[in-house]
Amino acid sequence: MSTHSNTSGHHEASGHPTKGSQQLLWTLLFSLVIPVIVIVSLVRATDFGNQPVTEAAHSELAVMQRIQKVGSVVIGSAQHETQTGEQVFKAQCTNCHTAGVVGAPKFGDAAAWAPRIKTGFAALLNSALKGKNAMPPQGGGAFDDFEVARAVVYMANAGGAKFPEPVNSTKK
Ligand code: HEC
């Protein structure tokens, strides 16, 4: 019994110091390792933290851009629902052509349009698509070529031309 208890005591005695020194080792290790880990992760947070933040900002920007695009599609519906010449005019061309600003021939002003109409539809369309002097390409709008062509016909016809409704060649 006593031998047994001695043995167990010896085991305990030899076990405890070992466990104790192991625990001490681990404690020491952790008290060194954990601060290092903390420091490293702090450094990472400041060093590489920028990238995720930038990425997050980028994706936020991307989301905003996507939202914006939905908004502009609603305004122009350029990519989805083909707009009539009148719709394109009212959404875009009117900005300059209603008041005749920056030298734009006024909508419905036959005198202003007559010499231009004489150059032919192709020339007018070319000007509208590529821009002319103060007029930016596509009239500065987000409409496709076919829609711009429709707007040219709409405007030119209001100014005295008798251009036929353009045939949709840009859309399938
Ligand atoms: C930012 C102002 C502006 C907007 C917006 C604008 N235009 Fe114009 N447009 C002009 C000006 C300025 C001219 C006269 C250019 C010149 O002859 O110097 C012009 C001329 C034209 C002409 C005559 C071109 C020629 O060769 O004589 C056509 C056709 C025309 N615009 C179509 C359009 C259409 C279609 C739109 C809409 C999709 C549009 N414009 C939007 C400013 C604008």
Residues whose N, C-alpha, C, O or C-beta is under 5 A from the ligand:
A	BS01	HEC	Q92 C93 N95 C96 V101 V102 G103 A104 P105 R116 A123 L124 S127 A128 K132 N133 A134 M135 P136 Q138 G139 G140 V148 A151 V152
